[in-house]
Amino acid sequence: MDKSLEKVLSAWLKQQKSTCGIYLNLTVMFGVLTGVALVLQAYLLATMLHGMIIESLPKTQFINHFYALLAVIALRALLAYARERISFKAGCLLRGAIRKAVLDKLTELGPIFIKGRPAGSWASIVLEQVEDLHDFYAKYLPQMMLAGFIPLTILAVVFPINWAAGIILLATAPLIPLFMILVGMGAADANRKNFSALAKLSGHFMDRLKGMSTIKLFDRGDSEVKAIETASEEFRERTMSVLRMAFLSSAVLEFFAAVSIAVLAVYFGFSFLDHLDFGHYGAGLTLFTGLFVLILAPEFYQPLRDMGTHYHAKAQAIGAAEALMELLNHQVEADKASRSMQPFSAIAPLQLEMQDVIVNSLDGKRLVGPISLELSAGQHIALVGPSGAGKSSLLNMLLGFLPYQGSVLVNGIELSQLDKVSYRSHLAWLGQEPQLFHGTVRDNIAMSDPEMSDSTILSLLDKANIGDFVDKQVLGLSHPIGEQSAGVSVGQAQRLCLARALGQDAKLFLLDEPTASLDSHSEQAVLSALSKAMSHASSLMVTHRLETLAQMDTIFVLDKGLVVQQGSYSELVRQPGVFRDMCHDQQGIEQGAVKGTEDEVRL
């Protein structure tokens, strides 16, 4: 990984630690108290053993020392437990804050941005990558501070009694963090590639799972299994490379710690055998000094070893942070302009006025325009045209999901200056793919107002011509709906979505192929409900069903992102151009379908 990028990601990770609150500082405090307890425990043990072995003092003289030692051991256990619990709480707060920030950002960026990546890839970011930040805050950051404090505390008590032992500890300590840094240089890059492979696998698998019917119909099952197998193998290889780094790091850190303790033990051994005579300030080397230093030696290296063990958490967090930081720092058009948002309210049908509007994609590519059109209060306008003409892009711009250039006035106020939440509360949107959520009928209809009464919900269902279906269900409004609208037909799902839209008391209806994929009965039910609902509102509808256009006040025909015709249905059908060609094409398709049906009847 590029060093400058790694520094930026590390700085971003440290900026987020404020969300952990006081818990991060409490974790460090309990770690510090544990270090003090370590020194006290070593002192008590060394004092007892020196007194009983060298000075031949009776054991009864050390009863108080023994009870104090038990108390210190119990205190260490309690401090370790408290430290683990508090560090886990810090990690939980951080994960909750990051997940909320990610979901808020996705809500702000809108569905167009989300559709730019597979659903499995977003699942990987929201779940796995946020989860992998936990150990960085719960373990690595506190351990960084403890790795400095505890060894310094031990050196402060060792140097006054034996300077040689202190020098050995001081000289060997840098070996552990040095190797940790060398290993960590490759670990962050390995983790970043691992997350990339996981996102690819998640997106690949999710897309194939959603398209299982199509895969089976085209007999592509075997080839897709091989593709998933290839992606899985790539993810396995990258995961194993990360594990190799982790095991190599732990093994070498243990080796250097063991060697360092062995050097210290050799020094004391030769000193007790009178082969070495230095380091004790001329006061003579006692068993207390040797035991005290040797008991503390493993604890001196333990914080450094723990930091090395947790260093993979930093590498893992840096690998996860790249996609998170890129997402959270993604600027939307409103942010770039630093505009102040105006609250919006409307008591009458909305009116729109567009002048030389160009709709762009999120990466700046022109999708529609320049176009100019006007929607008067209470007027009903239809947008028609061949696929790819820019109709849906225009609706997404009006919903606030795509940037634009030019002027879009909503009741005389520029759209880009409106507060999106208050503005959207006056809109009713119905798309060609009805989206119901896991829950009950009540939950789905009352999304705009969770306090909505059952009588109001039933009234909305009746207006959408779906009340009879709900009445027939045993659980009524508590009838469960599964993910991806499981449990209801497409037509029923569309009418339930219509009932939900009607609950907003909208002043402007934005309709994107509301009757697509519906049978004739469902289509007539939806159109009838829409006609009643839009009698006191404005509407802008995208449709390919040209026979439904007779009721529209004005029709705008788009082709290649431009308005090429406009007028009423009766006017356009007599004019040569795109609209009449589309009508003739649709009539030909319908006549062919009727002829095919008659041929089947004859057979």
Secondary structure, DSSP 8 states (H G I E B T S, - for coil): --HHHHHHHHHHHHHGGGGGTTHHHHHHHHHHHHHHHHHHHHHHHHHHHHHHHTS---GGGGHHHHHHHHHHHHHHHHHHHHHHHHHHHHHHHHHHHHHHHHHHHHHHH-HHHHTTS-HHHHHIIIIIIHHTTHHIIIIIHHHHHHHHHHHHHHHHHHTTT-HHHHHHHHHHTTHHHHHHHHHHHHHHHHHHHHHHHHHHHHHHHHHHHHTHHHHHHTT-HHHHHHHHHHHHHHHHHHHHHHHHHHHHHHHHHHHHHHHHHHHHHHHHHHHHTTS---SSTTS---HHHHHHHHHHHHHHHHHHHHHHHHHHHHHHHHHHHHHHHHHHT---HHHHHT---B----SS---EEEEEEEEE-TTS-EEEEEEEEEE-TT-EEEEE-STTSSHHHHHHHHTTSS-EEEEEEETTEEGGGB-HHHHHTTEEEE-SS----SEEHHHHHTSS-TT--HHHHHHHHHHTT-HHHHHHSTTGGG-EE-GGGTTS-HHHHHHHHHHHHHTT--SEEEEESTTTT--HHHHHHHHHHHHHHGGGSEEEEE-S-GGGGGG-SEEEEEETTEEEEEE-HHHHTTSSSHHHHHHHHHHHHHHHHHHHHHHHHH-
